[in-house]
């Protein structure tokens, strides 16, 4: 992997955020789940503590817990200051303020770090990245991708998105992606073509409004699943 840690902003989300971002039901939480580009989310740690099955995949996991935490501490205040400088770009419904957002991200990082080395030893945190994943066909019930696909549409072309989504559909019966806007708070230019392609291939495709919104307009989730015969 060619990831350079100095280029990474390691912000993670909690289990409760995942539930709201991906509209996860109790039945969903009991499925075999893979989280792609999970970063330092506490989702895996919290799910594991409840006896659930999650594997998290991210190139970030090539680094030690000390290195990840050090990088987080280097960038967190700068990121929060950027948030405070752009007040109209954020919705304070889940997180009530930029300062509360910071506190939540610190708490999530602490939970992640406490679980990380144990989880690596148990193969719950595995190094990998789209558009190619080292898992067998239909190895998972549900694949989740948070804050990567569509968000970075300016960095990754349509073909990367298509190949990544095809790969997720190869390893999982159903996939969900959140959010569907870019870093500039615009609808992803790749979304419509991806939806049309997946419908043409016989998948069930839904765009659902969800309870979670932090970036203004970032409250929709894409669900793609194989049709039940």
N, C-alpha and C positions, 0 to 999 in steps of 0.2 A: 504494500500500500504506500502511496506517495503523499499521504496527508502530512501537512506541516502544522504542528500544534499552534504555532504563532498566528495562523490564519483562521483559527477556530474560535467561535463564540459558544462555549459549552453551557447552554441553558437547557434545563430539562423541565418536564411537566409531571404533575402528580397523577396518581391513580384516579382521583376524582375528576381532574381535568380530562383525562383520557375518556372516562365514562361519558362526560358531557360532550367532548369534541367528536367522539365517534358514535354517540347515541347507543352505548353498550347496555344491553339488558343483563339481568342475572344469568340468563341462559348463555348469552355471549361470553360472559366472564368465565364460564365453566368449560369453554371450548379450548382446543389446543391453539395457542396464539403465537404469532411471530410479530414483533415490533421492529420495523425497519427504519433505520436512522433514528433510533431512540435517544442517542446521546446520553447525557447524565439524568435521564428521567428516573423518578422513584417508582414508576409503574411496576417494573419487574420485582423490585424489592417488596412492595406492598402486596402485590398479587401472590408472590411466593409465600409470604407470611400467612396468607389465607388458604394455602394449599392449592393454589391455581397453577396452571401450566403456561409459562411464557418464556420464550427465547428472544433476546434483544440482539440486534445486529447493527454494527456501526464501525466504521474505520477508526473511530475514536478509541476503541477498546484495545488498540495496539499499545496504548500508553498506560503507565502506572496510575494508581489512584492519586499519588502525590503530585504527579505532573498535571493531571486533569484538574485537581483542586487548585493548584498554583495558577493555572491558566484562568480558571473561573475568578479567582480573587484579583487577577490582573485586569479583567475586563468588566466586572459587574458594575462598578460605579460609573464607568464611562457609558455603558449601555443605558443605565437608569437615567443618567443626565441627558442622554439623547431623547429618551422617552419624555422627560419633563420639558424638553425644549420644543416638542411637537405635540402639544396637548390635544389638538383637534384630530390626531390620528388614532386615538385610543378610546376604547369604551370601558368605563370603570363600573361594570356590573358584577363581574365575578371577583376580580381584584378591585379593591375600592380606591386605590391610589398607586402612584408609582412607588412610593415607599413600601406599601404593603406588597406590591409585586416583588420588590427586592427581598423582603423578608421571606416570602413564599419560596422564591428561587433558592435562597440560602438554605432553608429547611429541606427542600427537595434534594439539593446537593449533598447535604449531610446524610440523608437516608440512602442515597445512591452510594456514596463513598463507604458507608458502613457495610453495605452489602456487596460491593463490587468485587473484591478479591475472592470472597466465598463463591459468588456467582460465576466468576471466571473459572474457578476450579471445578464447578458443577456444570460448566458449558451452558450457562444461561446468558452470559455476555460473550458474544462471538464476533471476531473481526470479519467484516464483510461489507460489501457495498453494491448498490445497483449500478449497472443493469444485469449483473450476473451473480447469482447466489448459489451456494454449495449445498443445496437440499434437494431431495428427491421429489418427484411429481406428487402433488397433493399430500405433502407431508404435514400440512397444517389445515385446520378448519378456517382460520381467519388471519389475514395479514393486515396490519395497521401501519400506515406511514404518516407520521406527524411532522409538519413544518419542514418539508423537503420538496417533494414533487409539487409542481405548480407554483409554490412560493418562490422558487428560484428559476422561474421561466426565462428571466433575462440571462441566466448563466448556462442553462441547459436547453438544447433545442428540442423540437417536437420529436425527432427520432429517438432521442434519449428517453423522453417521457413514454413513448409508445413501447420501446423495448423493455423499459423498467416495469411497466404495467403488465405487459405480456409475461414477464418473468414472475411477477407476484402472482398472477393468475395460474401460472404453471405449478407453483409450490403450495397454493392455498385455494380452497373452495370458494372463498369470498375475500374481497379486499375492500378496505375503506381508507380514504385519503382526506386529510384536513390540513390547512384550509385550501380554498380554491382561488385565492387571490395572490398577487405577486407582492414582493416587498414594497412596491410603490402603491399598494392598495388598489390595484387595477385587476379586473378579471384576467385570469391567465389566457394568453392567446392560443394555448394548446388545448384548452378544455373542450371546446365544441367538437373539434376533429377527433379527439380521443373518444368522446361519447358516441359519435356517429360510427366510428370504427368498431367499438365494442358491441353496439347494437347490431351492426351488420354481421358480426361473428356469432350472434345468437345469445349473447349474455344479457342478463337482467341488469339494467342500469338505472340508478336513482341518484338524484341530487337532493339532499335533505337539509332543511334548515335545522340547526342544533341550538341547544341552550347556551353554548359557550361562545363568547365574542370578546377578544382583546384588541386585535387590530380592527379598525373601523371597516365594516363590511365583510370581515372574516368569520362568518357564522354559517357556512355551508360545507357539507361533507359529501364526497362522492362515494357511492357504494356500487360495486360491480360484483356480480355473482353468476355462477353457472346456473342455467335454468334446470329446475328439477324435472326429470323426465317421468 
